[in-house]
Amino acid sequence: MDSTTNNAVINGVVNQIYGKGLDATDSAEKPDQYAQMKSLVKPHDLRNVCQDLKLLGEAAFQITYNGNKISAITHFPRETLRAEKMNDNGEVKNYFYSA
């Protein structure tokens, strides 16, 4: 991003998408699950996902499991993912990683 004006506009939109970060409407009723969610999704990962959403029109999280429990939710750079061709029903079944 060479243009300072373009950079400022993009950062402004990313800040609007990010807002106050991740929250839940039922956090008071489910404080344990809310705390777990907040510990799994780090603010910098959420901000990077918001930036991908603005710049690329889509974004991705990588969900890491330890056994059958989620151990981490991190930003996955969307520019490294490619969708395969749609099937006859118009669905994309797989994505491929390209470094």
Backbone as ProteinMPNN parsed JSONL, in Angstrom:
{"seq_chain_A": "MDSTTNNAVINGVVNQIYGKGLDATDSAEKPDQYAQMKSLVKPHDLRNVCQDLKLLGEAAFQITYNGNKISAITHFPRETLRAEKMNDNGEVKNYFYSA", "coords_chain_A": {"N_chain_A": [[0.844, -1.174, 0.0], [1.078, 1.796, -1.163], [0.012, 4.372, -1.163], [-0.665, 6.834, 1.187], [-3.151, 7.884, 1.778], [-4.945, 5.942, 0.791], [-4.143, 3.825, 2.43], [-4.884, 4.851, 4.946], [-7.672, 4.99, 4.655], [-8.321, 2.274, 4.265], [-7.38, 1.199, 6.716], [-9.115, 2.577, 8.417], [-11.622, 1.484, 7.706], [-11.151, -1.194, 8.385], [-10.845, -0.877, 11.148], [-13.461, -0.125, 11.763], [-14.863, -2.462, 11.093], [-13.694, -4.228, 12.925], [-14.374, -2.986, 15.327], [-15.208, -3.047, 18.71], [-14.01, -5.396, 19.142], [-14.344, -8.941, 19.733], [-17.427, -10.147, 20.92], [-20.25, -11.341, 22.859], [-23.759, -11.839, 22.89], [-24.923, -13.292, 24.913], [-23.171, -13.357, 27.043], [-23.379, -12.852, 29.786], [-25.066, -14.852, 30.709], [-23.643, -17.134, 30.137], [-20.878, -17.254, 31.298], [-18.532, -18.851, 31.508], [-18.197, -20.116, 28.988], [-17.966, -17.817, 27.471], [-15.572, -16.684, 28.438], [-13.828, -18.699, 27.635], [-14.075, -18.518, 24.839], [-13.04, -15.927, 24.435], [-10.419, -16.377, 25.215], [-9.523, -18.094, 23.25], [-9.664, -16.755, 20.77], [-7.545, -14.454, 19.734], [-6.953, -10.892, 19.928], [-5.228, -9.786, 17.874], [-5.363, -11.74, 15.885], [-8.073, -11.628, 15.205], [-8.213, -8.999, 14.246], [-6.54, -9.238, 11.993], [-8.092, -10.992, 10.469], [-10.268, -9.334, 9.985], [-8.982, -7.442, 8.386], [-8.287, -8.996, 6.131], [-10.878, -9.538, 5.276], [-11.723, -6.993, 4.461], [-9.788, -6.326, 2.464], [-9.731, -8.545, 0.701], [-12.289, -9.496, 0.5], [-13.103, -11.786, 1.718], [-12.399, -14.05, 4.431], [-10.476, -16.138, 6.7], [-10.402, -18.421, 9.422], [-8.181, -20.508, 11.254], [-8.804, -23.49, 12.778], [-7.601, -25.217, 15.465], [-7.326, -28.395, 16.788], [-7.122, -30.328, 19.79], [-7.227, -33.432, 20.413], [-10.59, -33.907, 20.853], [-11.227, -31.342, 21.443], [-11.24, -27.806, 20.941], [-8.225, -26.142, 20.617], [-6.99, -23.851, 19.729], [-7.712, -20.841, 17.926], [-6.887, -19.262, 15.115], [-5.768, -16.662, 12.861], [-5.931, -17.326, 9.42], [-4.115, -16.81, 6.618], [-5.884, -15.647, 3.963], [-5.063, -15.283, 1.356], [-3.491, -17.433, 0.801], [-5.062, -19.609, 0.325], [-6.867, -21.659, -1.954], [-9.769, -22.341, -3.764], [-11.258, -25.398, -4.864], [-12.73, -26.501, -8.002], [-16.253, -25.945, -8.382], [-18.779, -28.367, -7.546], [-21.394, -30.287, -9.218], [-23.618, -29.353, -7.901], [-23.027, -26.789, -7.318], [-21.368, -26.387, -5.158], [-18.438, -25.823, -3.221], [-16.188, -28.104, -2.226], [-13.6, -28.528, -1.245], [-10.593, -26.873, -0.185], [-7.383, -25.65, -1.117], [-4.071, -25.317, 0.088], [-1.59, -22.972, -0.594], [1.685, -22.119, -0.437]], "CA_chain_A": [[0.0, 0.0, 0.0], [1.971, 2.935, -1.298], [-0.694, 5.622, -0.916], [-1.02, 7.03, 2.595], [-4.599, 8.099, 1.851], [-5.561, 4.628, 0.632], [-3.828, 3.085, 3.642], [-5.703, 5.395, 6.03], [-9.061, 4.586, 4.414], [-8.412, 0.835, 4.535], [-7.263, 1.011, 8.165], [-10.349, 3.068, 9.025], [-12.681, 0.488, 7.494], [-10.792, -2.355, 9.207], [-11.182, -0.519, 12.529], [-14.916, -0.166, 11.891], [-15.263, -3.871, 11.106], [-13.213, -4.788, 14.193], [-15.165, -2.386, 16.399], [-14.669, -3.253, 20.053], [-13.514, -6.767, 19.223], [-15.304, -10.039, 19.767], [-18.312, -10.13, 22.078], [-21.388, -12.255, 22.748], [-24.968, -11.287, 23.506], [-25.29, -14.088, 26.087], [-21.98, -13.509, 27.885], [-23.763, -12.844, 31.201], [-25.674, -16.143, 31.035], [-22.66, -18.206, 29.928], [-19.565, -16.621, 31.487], [-17.422, -19.779, 31.27], [-18.019, -20.252, 27.544], [-17.513, -16.516, 26.982], [-14.146, -16.574, 28.776], [-13.109, -19.639, 26.776], [-14.052, -17.932, 23.498], [-12.116, -14.79, 24.449], [-9.044, -16.872, 25.321], [-9.165, -18.793, 22.013], [-9.539, -15.812, 19.654], [-6.708, -13.322, 20.145], [-7.294, -9.653, 19.213], [-4.463, -9.576, 16.631], [-5.899, -12.653, 14.87], [-9.358, -11.087, 14.771], [-7.928, -7.815, 13.426], [-6.034, -9.716, 10.702], [-9.241, -11.526, 9.734], [-11.014, -8.157, 9.522], [-8.231, -6.838, 7.286], [-8.499, -9.858, 4.964], [-12.254, -9.338, 4.828], [-11.769, -5.726, 3.732], [-8.928, -6.314, 1.28], [-9.957, -9.667, -0.21], [-13.71, -9.823, 0.422], [-13.337, -13.009, 2.476], [-11.381, -14.272, 5.448], [-10.489, -17.508, 7.21], [-9.799, -18.794, 10.695], [-7.702, -21.884, 11.346], [-9.216, -24.097, 14.039], [-6.675, -26.275, 15.849], [-7.914, -29.289, 17.782], [-6.312, -31.214, 20.61], [-8.242, -34.456, 20.671], [-11.874, -33.42, 20.334], [-11.437, -29.983, 21.949], [-10.552, -26.731, 20.227], [-7.123, -25.62, 21.425], [-6.613, -22.521, 19.254], [-8.364, -20.268, 16.75], [-5.941, -18.265, 14.63], [-5.961, -16.126, 11.512], [-5.315, -18.087, 8.33], [-4.036, -15.861, 5.504], [-6.786, -16.061, 2.888], [-4.387, -15.267, 0.062], [-2.797, -18.708, 0.612], [-6.058, -20.657, 0.085], [-7.508, -21.691, -3.264], [-10.91, -23.248, -3.813], [-11.334, -26.27, -6.031], [-13.894, -26.217, -8.835], [-17.537, -26.307, -7.792], [-19.372, -29.599, -8.052], [-22.612, -30.084, -10.006], [-24.59, -28.638, -7.068], [-22.53, -25.443, -7.083], [-20.695, -26.344, -3.865], [-16.989, -26.023, -3.157], [-15.981, -29.098, -1.166], [-12.239, -28.51, -0.721], [-9.69, -25.748, -0.413], [-5.992, -26.06, -1.163], [-3.119, -24.364, 0.649], [-0.417, -22.711, -1.431], [2.603, -21.26, 0.318]], "C_chain_A": [[0.886, 1.233, 0.0], [1.302, 4.254, -0.934], [-1.073, 5.736, 0.556], [-2.515, 7.241, 2.76], [-5.33, 6.767, 1.751], [-5.348, 3.785, 1.885], [-4.695, 3.551, 4.809], [-7.16, 4.976, 5.88], [-9.238, 3.107, 4.74], [-8.329, 0.567, 6.03], [-8.508, 1.495, 8.893], [-11.489, 2.077, 8.888], [-12.405, -0.762, 8.326], [-11.128, -2.08, 10.669], [-12.684, -0.533, 12.76], [-15.425, -1.599, 11.919], [-14.901, -4.495, 12.448], [-14.03, -4.266, 15.372], [-14.488, -2.504, 17.748], [-14.172, -4.682, 20.241], [-14.652, -7.765, 19.253], [-16.121, -9.979, 21.048], [-19.442, -11.116, 21.839], [-22.582, -11.655, 23.468], [-25.366, -12.048, 24.767], [-24.109, -14.295, 27.042], [-22.317, -13.534, 29.378], [-24.349, -14.188, 31.625], [-24.671, -17.291, 30.958], [-21.242, -17.659, 30.09], [-18.383, -17.553, 31.218], [-17.13, -19.936, 29.78], [-17.497, -18.951, 26.939], [-16.014, -16.338, 27.241], [-13.308, -17.505, 27.906], [-12.986, -19.085, 25.358], [-13.03, -16.795, 23.433], [-10.66, -15.257, 24.534], [-8.588, -17.564, 24.036], [-8.91, -17.843, 20.848], [-8.786, -14.579, 20.147], [-7.051, -12.08, 19.324], [-6.52, -9.452, 17.905], [-4.936, -10.516, 15.52], [-7.22, -12.137, 14.327], [-9.153, -9.86, 13.884], [-7.398, -8.22, 12.044], [-7.15, -10.306, 9.845], [-10.082, -10.375, 9.19], [-10.309, -7.493, 8.347], [-8.364, -7.672, 6.011], [-9.895, -9.658, 4.392], [-12.375, -8.061, 4.014], [-10.998, -5.801, 2.414], [-9.307, -7.365, 0.239], [-11.429, -10.036, -0.373], [-14.074, -11.114, 1.123], [-12.174, -13.221, 3.429], [-11.507, -15.691, 5.974], [-9.831, -17.576, 8.583], [-9.261, -20.213, 10.555], [-8.067, -22.388, 12.728], [-8.276, -25.26, 14.315], [-7.3, -27.081, 16.976], [-6.827, -30.035, 18.536], [-7.268, -32.303, 21.076], [-9.546, -33.999, 20.05], [-12.218, -32.029, 20.861], [-10.667, -28.98, 21.097], [-9.457, -26.177, 21.133], [-6.685, -24.226, 20.984], [-7.451, -22.132, 18.043], [-7.473, -19.121, 16.3], [-6.319, -17.796, 13.228], [-5.25, -17.031, 10.513], [-5.293, -17.17, 7.119], [-4.827, -16.351, 4.292], [-6.099, -16.091, 1.534], [-3.621, -16.559, -0.206], [-3.757, -19.865, 0.358], [-6.636, -20.533, -1.313], [-8.627, -22.719, -3.227], [-10.801, -24.151, -5.033], [-12.562, -25.886, -6.846], [-15.163, -26.663, -8.118], [-18.024, -27.627, -8.379], [-20.659, -29.273, -8.814], [-23.69, -29.324, -9.239], [-24.151, -27.209, -6.766], [-21.816, -25.276, -5.756], [-19.192, -26.532, -4.035], [-16.737, -26.939, -1.972], [-14.607, -29.003, -0.509], [-11.529, -27.207, -1.053], [-8.27, -26.282, -0.367], [-5.116, -24.931, -0.643], [-1.952, -24.201, -0.311], [0.473, -21.7, -0.721], [3.204, -20.187, -0.544]], "O_chain_A": [[1.382, 1.656, 1.044], [1.969, 5.164, -0.442], [-1.721, 4.847, 1.108], [-3.092, 6.828, 3.766], [-6.235, 6.494, 2.539], [-6.267, 3.11, 2.347], [-5.188, 2.727, 5.579], [-7.813, 4.641, 6.868], [-10.195, 2.728, 5.415], [-9.121, -0.21, 6.562], [-8.918, 0.889, 9.883], [-12.238, 1.849, 9.838], [-13.327, -1.329, 8.911], [-11.642, -2.96, 11.359], [-13.138, -0.914, 13.838], [-16.329, -1.918, 12.692], [-15.708, -5.21, 13.042], [-14.341, -5.012, 16.3], [-13.334, -2.109, 17.91], [-13.941, -5.122, 21.367], [-15.775, -7.467, 18.848], [-15.573, -9.785, 22.133], [-19.575, -11.664, 20.745], [-22.439, -11.039, 24.524], [-26.077, -11.502, 25.61], [-24.057, -15.292, 27.763], [-21.608, -14.174, 30.155], [-24.158, -14.619, 32.761], [-24.832, -18.305, 31.636], [-20.486, -17.608, 29.12], [-17.338, -17.099, 30.75], [-15.975, -19.895, 29.356], [-16.687, -18.971, 26.012], [-15.277, -15.893, 26.361], [-12.207, -17.146, 27.488], [-11.922, -19.171, 24.744], [-12.248, -16.712, 22.486], [-9.768, -14.608, 23.989], [-7.39, -17.616, 23.759], [-8.031, -18.099, 20.025], [-9.333, -13.763, 20.889], [-7.402, -12.196, 18.149], [-7.099, -8.993, 16.921], [-4.917, -10.144, 14.347], [-7.464, -12.2, 13.122], [-9.845, -9.7, 12.878], [-7.766, -7.614, 11.038], [-7.151, -10.135, 8.626], [-10.558, -10.437, 8.056], [-10.963, -7.032, 7.412], [-8.536, -7.116, 4.926], [-10.076, -9.612, 3.176], [-13.054, -8.042, 2.987], [-11.504, -5.386, 1.371], [-9.216, -7.113, -0.962], [-11.783, -10.796, -1.274], [-15.241, -11.504, 1.126], [-11.1, -12.644, 3.256], [-12.506, -16.368, 5.734], [-8.849, -16.89, 8.863], [-9.824, -21.025, 9.82], [-7.688, -21.789, 13.735], [-8.162, -26.181, 13.505], [-7.744, -26.53, 17.984], [-5.76, -30.333, 17.998], [-8.028, -32.11, 22.025], [-9.604, -33.733, 18.849], [-13.359, -31.583, 20.743], [-9.582, -29.275, 20.597], [-9.719, -25.79, 22.272], [-6.078, -23.493, 21.765], [-7.847, -22.98, 17.243], [-7.319, -18.128, 17.012], [-7.084, -18.446, 12.516], [-4.113, -17.447, 10.734], [-6.354, -16.783, 6.632], [-4.47, -17.354, 3.673], [-6.508, -16.846, 0.652], [-3.146, -16.769, -1.322], [-3.31, -21.0, 0.19], [-6.869, -19.426, -1.8], [-8.452, -23.827, -2.721], [-10.324, -23.74, -6.091], [-13.349, -25.038, -6.424], [-15.155, -27.625, -7.351], [-17.736, -27.966, -9.527], [-20.972, -28.101, -9.027], [-24.575, -28.72, -9.845], [-24.836, -26.495, -6.034], [-21.668, -24.155, -5.269], [-18.739, -27.301, -4.883], [-17.044, -26.582, -0.835], [-14.458, -29.359, 0.66], [-11.819, -26.542, -2.047], [-7.986, -27.251, 0.337], [-5.374, -23.754, -0.894], [-1.392, -25.189, -0.786], [0.063, -20.573, -0.444], [3.998, -19.38, -0.061]]}, "name": "protein", "num_of_chains": 1, "seq": "MDSTTNNAVINGVVNQIYGKGLDATDSAEKPDQYAQMKSLVKPHDLRNVCQDLKLLGEAAFQITYNGNKISAITHFPRETLRAEKMNDNGEVKNYFYSA"}
